[in-house]
Amino acid sequence: MPPVQVRPPPEAQFSFFSDAGKLPDLMTLAAGRTPVQSGCTGKPVKLTTNSFALTMSDGGGINHYTYAIEPACTSENEEREVLTELWPKLAKELNAFVVHCPKSIFSPTRLENTLVLHGKACTLTVDFHQQFTAQQVNSGTVGEAQVVFRHILKNLCKSQMYQKVGRRFFNNDDAMSGKSATMVFRSFYSYLGNFGGTCCPHMHIDASFRAVHRKTMVEYVAGSLDGASPWSFDEPSVAAMWREKCVGAIVVTSYNNRIYRIKDVRFDLTPRSELTLCVRDDKNVKSRQSTFVQYYQAYYQKELTEFRQPLLEAIPDRRNEQIFLVPEFCCPTGFNDDIRKDKATMQEVIKTTKLSPSERFVSSMHLAGEISKCSLDERRKEHKLMQDWSLKVSPEPTEVEGRQLEALQVDFGKKAFQIEEGNFQRWMRNGLQCSVNLYNWLFIYPESDVAVLDIWLRSLRDIAQVAFEMHIGDPQRVICSDQCTDLPDVLEKHVTPSTQMVLLLTPSKDSTKVYRLFKQYTTVTLPVITQVVKSETIRKRQNIAAVLSRIVLQINAKFAGPLWHIPLDNVALKPLFFDATMVVGIDVYSSLDGEQCMGFTASLNTSATEYYSMATMLPQGMQTETMALKIQEFFRDALLEFAKRNDGTAPQHVVVYRGSVNTQDWMTIRDFEVKAFNMVLDAMECTADGGDRPYKPALVFVVAAKFTPMRFYAPFCDKSHKNPEAGTIVDAPFLGVVKDLPSFYLISQAVSKGTVVPAHFTVLHDSPHVSVAAIENLTYRLCYLYFNCVAGVRLPAPLQYAKKLAEFIGTSVRAEPHKRLRRSFFYL
């Protein structure tokens, strides 16, 4: 029986906050640093943001109190019960307040003396700790008092009567039906920023639309199982597919349009499982037992058709509450494979959900205006809330100045071309910088594909030769129809140390299972470059040239043959790449069952186009420590390989990009990961360039934010807005998370549909004090060196490779790849 939830009175029920631990003191990261200087390269551009200032009036302030309970409580629930009992007395003394468990209360009211309140069995003592003045609040220096702004933002957003799911608020009463098998829900998210002593807190608001499928979760999962029964939970692949498709998904219930995020699949529960119903009459609340089948029949007149299905456990709105859903009555949201396969549906969904920058800006302005209007309406409780805390919301978005970096050139070795609008697809048929010739390769295919094989293979070789000057010889052909069973034996028999590549054609049925089996075997046991193509792909006639071109380019890239390069010997990057420089990417993939995989990639040449790629699984419970040790091992190996590749020259500069980072992780990353790099550099017992001076390269460590709430809009004709151009940098100091810690937003892509999402980078460590402008210019150039895309990508290439590697190993291989593959892009 779960513990009874004790809740404060309705008018104050949103004032409880609790954290797992103390907030990290991020200001220590900038200790001893000189004030940040913004970059100076590029053309100035005016931009508008989706950010609205929250300012405190002169004379206002936030008073921080600490409290103690005697006798001491043994649990947080017990502590909350005491606070709930004494809530009316606290409200009488403090008027407005926010409780931050454990031990903190924040209020605009200043108490002159210690406050002692007596309950039935406990005594609460409240002592003044410190005050945050209006000046401090308006500079963003609020420390733990940021929970006050979380409380205020939560109440302001709830005024819009949207349903909150995670960060996002959904309007489930205004779903738009499309012509295809989808509906569209309006939504917005709100996010608080700027608590690092840079400027006043800001409220980021972004409007969006989300597609809702008419297919149920049962149909969605069954369609991904290649014909296997979705009820065979004893099979690991079936249970894994349920978790893959459901956990983390946002679903909509078909009977009342409520929206939930799924946190687990409960195979131990079915619709015939019992639940306790609370039935309220005029005076009492009575409970009775019922099954889920009976519940849906009685309350929604819904009849279930499948009683073997598991239940989905959703994330609840309140503590000590559990929510279970029936997959048959849940519809998935967002883009998935079903939508992508249907061209008509895809076009309609994109048209509805991918708002243009101007539409998105107008929607965000409307939401901000409605929120601001509520805070000014004296009849509404939001007005009193803002008045109590002496706060006001700016109705106008914050404007900033960005810089447009110079256009880049892409060099294919023989010819160089200027990149236009973030894309160089039109120049791809001018040959590759370094094309690969395949003479000894293996072609495995099912017997059902024999009829179309020769035509497709001839087309593949013609495209390779004519467009990319890449020679593909005749393969060794092997028929393998029962690939789930026979594939390992075929590989053992035919793959030799001289085999350059194995290309596998696989039918749609069991394609996921075959892919994982094939990749596991060729990544760990028999290391060889591989390419997988679905049988249905070779039968497509539409855009066949484009499909074949992508396959040829990917094959060439996997051999670490640079397809192109972006000049890095530019004065804007100095001193980087004027001396030997290595760029490193690190990312961590987290699976649904809690396993983590780290991807580590390091450049080996002067143009950052060849990489040394390593990955490892991180044991649960020891991820941080294991990762630090693996970083030392991988970095040491990469340094040795770099010197081997460059005639004994070791790098003088090392620039690390660390991805998928939340702000609260910064201190841990500095204490473990940055330290791991420095330990390797300190231990190096060699000299630079054969000279007498000690070898001590400079280390720059840059983190990329996992989530970026900021959006930027460039002015367009008739007071409308458009996406900023590719190469736009925004590094205004007040946008940084921590004062004196270099930080910048980069828009590296040209987006034709929808609104571009910037990447946010922060320099955590910089031993040589490289200029912000040099790091910005390097990051932008590296975004065009990811060989899986003939355009700019959102993240720099080393980080994008590490992200791809970590996800590939974490989802398909789940073991450390063979060392023979480290000099290749086997994971693309």
Secondary structure as the mmCIF struct_conf table of DSSP 4:
data_model
#
loop_
_struct_conf.conf_type_id
_struct_conf.id
_struct_conf.beg_label_comp_id
_struct_conf.beg_label_asym_id
_struct_conf.beg_label_seq_id
_struct_conf.end_label_comp_id
_struct_conf.end_label_asym_id
_struct_conf.end_label_seq_id
HELX_LH_PP_P HELX_LH_PP_P1 PRO A 2 VAL A 6
HELX_RH_3T_P HELX_RH_3T_P1 PRO A 10 ALA A 12
TURN_TY1_P TURN_TY1_P1 GLN A 13 PHE A 14
STRN STRN1 PHE A 16 SER A 18
BEND BEND1 ALA A 20 GLY A 21
HELX_LH_PP_P HELX_LH_PP_P2 LYS A 22 PRO A 24
HELX_RH_3T_P HELX_RH_3T_P2 LEU A 26 ALA A 30
TURN_TY1_P TURN_TY1_P2 ALA A 31 GLY A 32
HELX_LH_PP_P HELX_LH_PP_P3 ARG A 33 VAL A 36
BEND BEND2 GLY A 42 GLY A 42
STRN STRN2 LYS A 43 THR A 49
BEND BEND3 ASN A 50 ASN A 50
STRN STRN3 SER A 51 MET A 56
TURN_TY1_P TURN_TY1_P3 ASP A 58 GLY A 59
STRN STRN4 GLY A 61 GLU A 70
BEND BEND4 PRO A 71 PRO A 71
HELX_LH_PP_P HELX_LH_PP_P4 ALA A 72 CYS A 73
BEND BEND5 THR A 74 SER A 75
HELX_RH_AL_P HELX_RH_AL_P1 GLU A 76 GLU A 85
TURN_TY1_P TURN_TY1_P4 LEU A 86 LEU A 86
HELX_RH_AL_P HELX_RH_AL_P2 TRP A 87 LEU A 94
BEND BEND6 ASN A 95 ALA A 96
STRN STRN5 VAL A 98 CYS A 101
TURN_TY1_P TURN_TY1_P5 PRO A 102 LYS A 103
STRN STRN6 SER A 104 SER A 107
BEND BEND7 PRO A 108 THR A 109
HELX_LH_PP_P HELX_LH_PP_P5 ARG A 110 LEU A 111
BEND BEND8 GLU A 112 ASN A 113
STRN STRN7 LEU A 115 HIS A 118
BEND BEND9 LYS A 120 ALA A 121
STRN STRN8 THR A 123 THR A 133
HELX_RH_AL_P HELX_RH_AL_P3 ALA A 134 VAL A 137
TURN_TY1_P TURN_TY1_P6 ASN A 138 GLY A 140
HELX_RH_3T_P HELX_RH_3T_P3 GLY A 143 ALA A 145
HELX_RH_AL_P HELX_RH_AL_P4 GLN A 146 LYS A 158
TURN_TY1_P TURN_TY1_P7 SER A 159 GLN A 160
HELX_LH_PP_P HELX_LH_PP_P6 TYR A 162 TYR A 162
STRN STRN9 GLN A 163 VAL A 165
TURN_TY1_P TURN_TY1_P8 GLY A 166 ARG A 167
STRN STRN10 ARG A 168 SER A 177
HELX_LH_PP_P HELX_LH_PP_P7 GLY A 178 GLY A 178
BEND BEND10 LYS A 179 ALA A 181
STRN STRN11 THR A 182 GLY A 193
BEND BEND11 GLY A 196 CYS A 200
STRN STRN12 HIS A 202 HIS A 213
BEND BEND12 ARG A 214 LYS A 215
HELX_RH_AL_P HELX_RH_AL_P5 MET A 217 ALA A 222
TURN_TY1_P TURN_TY1_P9 GLY A 223 GLY A 227
TURN_TY1_P TURN_TY1_P10 PRO A 230 TRP A 231
TURN_TY1_P TURN_TY1_P11 PHE A 233 ASP A 234
BEND BEND13 GLU A 235 GLU A 235
HELX_RH_AL_P HELX_RH_AL_P6 PRO A 236 CYS A 246
TURN_TY1_P TURN_TY1_P12 VAL A 247 GLY A 248
STRN STRN13 ILE A 250 THR A 253
TURN_TY1_P TURN_TY1_P13 SER A 254 ASN A 256
STRN STRN14 ILE A 259 ARG A 266
TURN_TY1_P TURN_TY1_P14 PHE A 267 ASP A 268
TURN_TY1_P TURN_TY1_P15 PRO A 271 ARG A 272
BEND BEND14 SER A 273 SER A 273
STRN STRN15 GLU A 274 ARG A 280
BEND BEND15 ASP A 282 LYS A 283
STRN STRN16 VAL A 285 THR A 291
HELX_RH_AL_P HELX_RH_AL_P7 PHE A 292 TYR A 300
BEND BEND16 THR A 305 THR A 305
BEND BEND17 PHE A 307 ARG A 308
HELX_LH_PP_P HELX_LH_PP_P8 GLN A 309 PRO A 310
STRN STRN17 LEU A 311 ALA A 314
HELX_LH_PP_P HELX_LH_PP_P9 ILE A 315 PRO A 316
BEND BEND18 ASP A 317 ARG A 318
TURN_TY1_P TURN_TY1_P16 ARG A 319 ASN A 320
STRN STRN18 ILE A 323 LEU A 325
HELX_RH_3T_P HELX_RH_3T_P4 PRO A 327 PHE A 329
STRN STRN19 CYS A 330 PRO A 332
STRN STRN20 THR A 333 THR A 333
BEND BEND19 GLY A 334 GLY A 334
HELX_RH_AL_P HELX_RH_AL_P8 ASP A 337 LYS A 341
HELX_RH_AL_P HELX_RH_AL_P9 LYS A 343 THR A 353
BEND BEND20 LYS A 354 LYS A 354
HELX_RH_AL_P HELX_RH_AL_P10 PRO A 357 LEU A 376
TURN_TY1_P TURN_TY1_P17 GLU A 378 ARG A 379
BEND BEND21 ARG A 380 ARG A 380
HELX_RH_AL_P HELX_RH_AL_P11 LYS A 381 ASP A 388
TURN_TY1_P TURN_TY1_P18 TRP A 389 SER A 390
STRN STRN21 LEU A 391 VAL A 393
BEND BEND22 PRO A 395 GLU A 396
STRN STRN22 GLU A 399 GLN A 404
HELX_LH_PP_P HELX_LH_PP_P10 LEU A 405 LEU A 408
STRN STRN23 GLN A 409 ASP A 411
BEND BEND23 GLY A 413 LYS A 414
STRN STRN24 ALA A 416 GLN A 418
STRN STRN25 GLU A 420 GLU A 420
TURN_TY1_P TURN_TY1_P19 GLU A 421 GLY A 422
STRN STRN26 ASN A 423 ASN A 423
HELX_RH_3T_P HELX_RH_3T_P5 GLN A 425 ASN A 430
BEND BEND24 GLN A 433 CYS A 434
STRN STRN27 LEU A 438 LEU A 438
BEND BEND25 TYR A 439 ASN A 440
STRN STRN28 TRP A 441 TYR A 445
HELX_RH_3T_P HELX_RH_3T_P6 GLU A 447 ASP A 449
HELX_RH_AL_P HELX_RH_AL_P12 VAL A 450 PHE A 468
STRN STRN29 ILE A 472 ILE A 472
HELX_LH_PP_P HELX_LH_PP_P11 ASP A 474 PRO A 475
STRN STRN30 GLN A 476 ILE A 479
BEND BEND26 SER A 481 SER A 481
HELX_RH_AL_P HELX_RH_AL_P13 GLN A 483 HIS A 494
TURN_TY1_P TURN_TY1_P20 PRO A 497 SER A 498
STRN STRN31 MET A 501 THR A 506
BEND BEND27 SER A 508 SER A 508
TURN_TY1_P TURN_TY1_P21 LYS A 509 ASP A 510
HELX_RH_AL_P HELX_RH_AL_P14 SER A 511 GLN A 520
HELX_RH_PI_P HELX_RH_PI_P1 TYR A 521 THR A 525
BEND BEND28 LEU A 526 LEU A 526
STRN STRN32 ILE A 529 LYS A 534
HELX_RH_AL_P HELX_RH_AL_P15 SER A 535 ILE A 538
TURN_TY1_P TURN_TY1_P22 ARG A 539 ARG A 539
TURN_TY1_P TURN_TY1_P23 GLN A 542 ASN A 543
HELX_RH_AL_P HELX_RH_AL_P16 ILE A 544 LYS A 558
TURN_TY1_P TURN_TY1_P24 PHE A 559 ALA A 560
STRN STRN33 HIS A 565 HIS A 565
HELX_RH_3T_P HELX_RH_3T_P7 VAL A 571 LEU A 573
TURN_TY1_P TURN_TY1_P25 LYS A 574 PRO A 575
STRN STRN34 LEU A 576 LEU A 576
TURN_TY1_P TURN_TY1_P26 PHE A 577 PHE A 578
STRN STRN35 ASP A 579 ASP A 579
STRN STRN36 THR A 581 SER A 590
TURN_TY1_P TURN_TY1_P27 LEU A 592 ASP A 593
BEND BEND29 GLY A 594 GLY A 594
STRN STRN37 GLN A 596 SER A 603
BEND BEND30 ASN A 605 ASN A 605
TURN_TY1_P TURN_TY1_P28 THR A 606 SER A 607
BEND BEND31 ALA A 608 ALA A 608
STRN STRN38 TYR A 611 LEU A 618
TURN_TY1_P TURN_TY1_P29 GLN A 620 GLY A 621
HELX_RH_AL_P HELX_RH_AL_P17 GLN A 623 ARG A 645
TURN_TY1_P TURN_TY1_P30 ASN A 646 GLY A 648
HELX_LH_PP_P HELX_LH_PP_P12 THR A 649 PRO A 651
BEND BEND32 GLN A 652 GLN A 652
STRN STRN39 HIS A 653 VAL A 661
HELX_RH_3T_P HELX_RH_3T_P8 THR A 663 ASP A 665
HELX_RH_AL_P HELX_RH_AL_P18 TRP A 666 THR A 668
HELX_RH_PI_P HELX_RH_PI_P2 ILE A 669 VAL A 674
HELX_RH_AL_P HELX_RH_AL_P19 LYS A 675 ALA A 683
STRN STRN40 THR A 687 THR A 687
HELX_RH_3T_P HELX_RH_3T_P9 ALA A 688 GLY A 690
BEND BEND33 GLY A 691 ARG A 693
STRN STRN41 PRO A 694 PRO A 694
STRN STRN42 ALA A 698 ALA A 705
BEND BEND34 LYS A 706 LYS A 706
STRN STRN43 PHE A 712 PRO A 715
HELX_RH_3T_P HELX_RH_3T_P10 CYS A 717 LYS A 719
STRN STRN44 HIS A 721 LYS A 722
HELX_LH_PP_P HELX_LH_PP_P13 ASN A 723 GLU A 725
TURN_TY1_P TURN_TY1_P31 ALA A 726 GLY A 727
STRN STRN45 THR A 728 VAL A 730
HELX_RH_3T_P HELX_RH_3T_P11 PRO A 733 LEU A 735
BEND BEND35 GLY A 736 VAL A 738
TURN_TY1_P TURN_TY1_P32 LYS A 739 ASP A 740
BEND BEND36 LEU A 741 LEU A 741
STRN STRN46 SER A 743 ILE A 747
BEND BEND37 SER A 752 GLY A 754
STRN STRN47 ALA A 759 ASP A 766
TURN_TY1_P TURN_TY1_P33 SER A 767 PRO A 768
HELX_RH_AL_P HELX_RH_AL_P20 VAL A 772 LEU A 782
TURN_TY1_P TURN_TY1_P34 CYS A 783 TYR A 784
TURN_TY1_P TURN_TY1_P35 PHE A 787 ASN A 788
BEND BEND38 VAL A 790 VAL A 790
STRN STRN48 ALA A 791 ALA A 791
BEND BEND39 ARG A 794 LEU A 795
HELX_RH_AL_P HELX_RH_AL_P21 ALA A 797 PHE A 808
HELX_RH_PI_P HELX_RH_PI_P3 ILE A 809 VAL A 813
BEND BEND40 ALA A 815 ALA A 815
HELX_LH_PP_P HELX_LH_PP_P14 GLU A 816 HIS A 818
HELX_RH_3T_P HELX_RH_3T_P12 LYS A 819 LEU A 821
TURN_TY1_P TURN_TY1_P36 ARG A 822 ARG A 823
BEND BEND41 SER A 824 SER A 824
TURN_TY1_P TURN_TY1_P37 PHE A 826 TYR A 827
#
